[in-house]
Amino acid sequence: RLRLHDGKLIKDRRYHLRTYPNCFVAKELTDWLIDHKEAPDRETGIRLMQKLMDHYIIHHVCDEHSDYKDAKLLYRFRKDDGTFPLSKDVKVFMRGQSLYEKLVSVEESILKVREENSVKYQRTFLGCEMIDWLVQEGEAENRKEAVELGRALLEHGIIQHVSNRHHFFDSDTLYQFWINFRRRRRLTELLNENSSRTLSESPDSPFCLRKLNPDPGNTSFLSVQTNKEIKIVSAVRRSSITSLAGNCNPYFSATPMLVFPPVAECNPKSVLKRPVTNEELLSPGAPYVKKTLTIVGDAVGWGFVVRGGRPCHIQAVDPGGPAAAAGMKVCQFVFSVNGMYVLHLDYQTISSLIMTGPRTLVMEVMEAVE
């Protein structure tokens, strides 16, 4: 959007005696995408812009067309006319982005490479340093408000304690920006999505486990930390819903030489040390912290497995998948999915909610404080 403003493709345009501010001509934009190597051909360019329409980023100036047409029609970015849907999650994300940009653009920034326990971390800062900076720059009126902002950023996965052991505090505890907002992303990443996402694609191993390499020797990941009992999870693509009836292909296996009984295949042992109730999670002063994770699925899913019910928990996470990149871990409890409270639901229902929702998944999880 900003590049199009700089290139004067977005500007006020007159059509049928009416002026439409901050809009672009679809055909001209398709040409621009090809000229600037954002799309290899017109068909791909149209698909990219349709993705932006589907995610409420652009729209026809009169909302007369729900499809993006490669023609002399006027479209506009919703951010340019104030119609972009700003949910609480989006607002926190954008606030985090603006703070990050402000921090990296100043001399003597508090963001530095620091070492803790012989491990070097990028983009780090001390909690008290961040509080000082937020108050000094007018980003917060006082230290209490700055702490609340820091906690919101942590709960939304934008910052985190370097070893993920603490919430945000006004102290000399070391934190880092978990998201690198300056990573150059290309529009074609939007098309790395499996368009056929239906309920018939098994909620048993939902959306969940990813197979990035067809070589059987490279399709496994650990479902628990190495200091616990280890089970190997073979990453698979979505299978048929018949697995709910007990006819599933085994995705838990120790080695190709060993086979679990059918019960273990479909109902693997929980990674939880003990059962946890909703009442325990929600009781005042309970040792749990809530975090918000924004997970952008790729062509083969989101990279995690949900199990249990009332509450559900994260059973396994692919370390190379989108969920792991967003900060998801095993043993977290699922609090909400795309704004819907789900502590009272079973994992099949939650799987269905995720499968039928948007590719960008917003989940609130509750994690035990060590």
N, C-alpha and C positions, 0 to 999 in steps of 0.2 A: 504493500500500500504506500509506504513512504517513498519507495523508488519510483512508483508511478506518479506521485505528486511531484517529485524532483524532475521527472522527465516530461512534465506538463501533459501527460495523458489524462490525468484527473484534473478537471477544470469545470467552470460554469459553462453550460451549453444551452442553447436556445432551440426549442422545437415547438412548432405550432403556436407561436406567439407567447410561449411560456419559457421562463428560464429555470433550468434545473441545476442547482449548485453541486459542485464536487462530484461529478459523475464521469464515466468513461464510456466509449463506444465499444461494444463487445468485439466487433470485427478487428478494430485497431489493437485491442488488448491481445487477441489471439496472435496477431502479427508480432507484437512485442514479445510474447512468450517464446516464439520460435527464434526471433532475432537475438534474444538474450540467452539462448540455450536453456531456458526453463522447461521447454517442451520440444520433443523431436519432430512433431508434426501437429497439424490442426486438430486431428481427432483427440490426441492426448491433451492438448491445450483445452479443448472443450470439456473433457472429463475432469481436468483439474479445477476448472472454474465451477463445474457442477458440484464438486465436493465442497467448495467454499459456500455455494448456495445452500447445500444440504445442512451445513453446520452454521447457518445464519450469520455468515460473515459478509456476504454480498447479497444484493437483491435488485430486481428490476425497479426503476425509480417510481413506477406507479403500481408495482406489485401485480402487473397484468400477466406476467409470465413466471411460472414456477420452474421452468427449465432455462438453462443457459443456452442461448441461441447465437451461433456465429454469424451475426448479422448487424446491421446498423441500428441496433437497439441500445438504449441507455441503461446502464447499471450503476450501482453505487455501493461503496463499502458502508456497512451499517455503523461503523465507528465514525464516519463522516456526517451522519445525519442523526446520531443519538439514539438509534434503534437497536444497537448491539445489546443483547441480553446480559446484563452484568449481575451475575449471581454472587453470593458471598465468596465462593471459591475463586471465581474469576477475579474479583476485586483484590483478594489477598495475593493471588498469583501476580497480578499486574503491579501491586504495591511492592512485592518482593523484587520484581524485575527492575522497577524504577530505582529502588534503593541500591541494587547491585550495580546498575549502570553508573549511578552517582558515585559509588565507592571506588569503582575501578578507574574512573576518569580523573580523580584528584591525585595530586602529588602527596607523598607521605601517607598513602592510604593505610587504614587499619587492617586491610586484607593482606595477609602475608603467608609465605610458606613457613610453617612451624613444625617442630618435632615434639612428639610426646611418646614416651615408652619406646624410644628408638624407631618410631614410625613417622615419616614425613607426611604432612597433610597440606593440600593446596587450599587457597582462598579461606584461610582461617582468621579468627578474631577472638578476643576474650569477651565474655559476656558483659563485663563492666565497661570495656572499651566501646562496645556497640551502644550501650546505654548512654554513655557520655556523648558519643557522636550524634545519636538521634535527638537528644535534647539540644545540643549545641547547634545543629542544623535546622532546628525548628520542625523536625519530623514528628516529635512528640512534645507535649507541653511539660511533662515532668517524668521522673524516673519510673513511677508506677505505670503510666501510660506506655512508656517505652518497653517495660517488661511485658505488658499485655501484647504489644505488637510483636515482640520477639517470640512469645509463646504461640501466637497465631501463625507466624512464619514456620515455626518448628512443626506444629500440628499439621500444616499443609505440605510438609516435605520439602520446603524451600531451604531451610537451614537444619542442621542437626549437630548434636554433640559428636565430637570426632570418633568416639567409640560407642556412640548411641546408648549411653548409660543414664543420661540425665535430661530433664526438661530444661527450659531456658531460665537462667537465674542471673541476677545482678551480682556476679562474682568473677573470679579469675579463671573460671572454667572455660575450656577451649571448645569453640564451635567452628563450623565451616559452612559455606554455601554448598548445598548438595546439588543444586542445579547450576550448570554453566550456561547462562543465558546467551552467551556470545557464540555458542556453537553454531556454525553456518548450516542451516537446514534448507534443503531444496524442496520445491513444491512437489516434485515427483514422489517424495516420501508419502504423500497423501494417498497414492494409488496402491501402496503395499498393503492391501487389505483384501481379505477373503469376503467377497460380496455376498456369498450364500451363507447366511447365518440364520439357521432355522432351528426350531425346537427339536427336530429329529436328529440334530447333531448332539450327541449324548451329553446330558447333564451329569453323567456318571464321572467322566473324566473331563470336565467341562471344556471348553475354550482353553483349556488349562495347560496341558503339557505340550511343549513345542518340540518339533523335530527339525532342526536346522540343517542336519547333514544326514543323507540317506544311508551312510555307512553305519551298520549296526554297532560297530565298536565305539562310536562316538555319540551315542544317543542316550546316555544315562546321566543322572545327577543325584546328589545326595539329598534326601528329604529331611535330615536332621544334622545338627552340628557333629563334627568328627569326634567329640569327646563323649558322645552318647551312643546308644545302640544304633548301628548304621543299617539302613535299608537302602537298596539301590532302586531308583525309580526309572523305568525305561520310558523315555519321552515319546509320546505317540500323538498322532493327529486325532481330531474328533472322530469318534466311532458312532455306531448306530445306537438308537435309544433302546435296543433290545438288551443292552447290558444291564439295564435296571431290572430285568427279569432274571438275571443270573447267567445270561449267555454272553458275558463279556470276554474279550481277549485279555489275557493277563498283562497288566502294565507294571505290576510289582514283581520283580524277580531278582534273586541274589546273583545268579550267574546263569548263562545259557544251559548249564548242566543240572540246575536245580529248578524244581517247579513247586510253587506253593499250592496247598489245597484250594479248591474253588472259593471257599469262604474268604480266605486271605487275599485272593485276587481281587475281589470286588469290595471287600471291607477290610482294608489293611489296618493294622494296629495303629491307634491314635498316637500322635507324637506328644500329646499332652501328658505331663507327669501325673495329673489327677483331674477328675471332672471339675468344671467350674460352672456355677449357676449365674443367671442374669442378676439375681439379687446381690451376689457377691461382687460382680463387676460394677454395679451401679451404686453400691452402698457408699455413703459419705466417707472420705478418707481412705478409700480402697487403693491399694498400691498399683494402680493402672493409669496409664497416660493415653489419651486419645490422639490419634494422628490422622491427617487427611492425605491420602495418596491419589495422585492423578496419573493414571496408567494409559498410555496410548498403545493399543494393540497393534500387532503387526499381521503379516499375512497368515500366520498359523496360530494366532491366539494371544493371550496375555501372559502366559507363563507361570501359572500357579494352580493349586488344587485346593478346593474348599471341601471340608468334611464336617460331620457332626450335625448338631442342631440345637437351637435354643440354649446357648448360643453356638453358632458355627465357628470353626477355627480354620486357620491356614495350615493345611497338612503338608504341602510341599511347594517349593519355589524353585524355578529354573534359574540358576545363577547368571545365565546369559540372556535372560528374557526381559521384557518390558517391566514386569512387576518387580523384579529384583532391582532394576535401575531406579525405580520409584521409591525404593526403601522397604518393600514388603519382606516379611520374615515369617518363618514357621512359628506356630504357637500364638500368633496374633488372633484376636477375636474380631469377627466382622460386625460392626455396629450399624453401618448404613451403606447402601448402594445407590449411587446417583440421587442422593437426597432422600431415599426411602429408608426408614427405620426397619431393620431386619433381625434384631436380636431374637425375636420370637419365631423365626422361620427355620425350616430345615434346609439342608444343603442343596437338595434337588430344586426347591423353589428359588433359592438364591442363584443357583446356576442358570435357571431359566431367565431370571431377571437380567443377568449379565449378558446372556446369549442374545436376547432380543433388544438390548439397549444399544447405545451408540458405541463406536469404536473407542472413543475417549471415555474411559471409565473413572469415575470419582468414587472412591471408597473411604469410609471412615473405619479405622481399626483401633482396637484397644490392646495395648501392649503392657505386659508386666514390667514394673520398675524394679530393676535389680538393686 
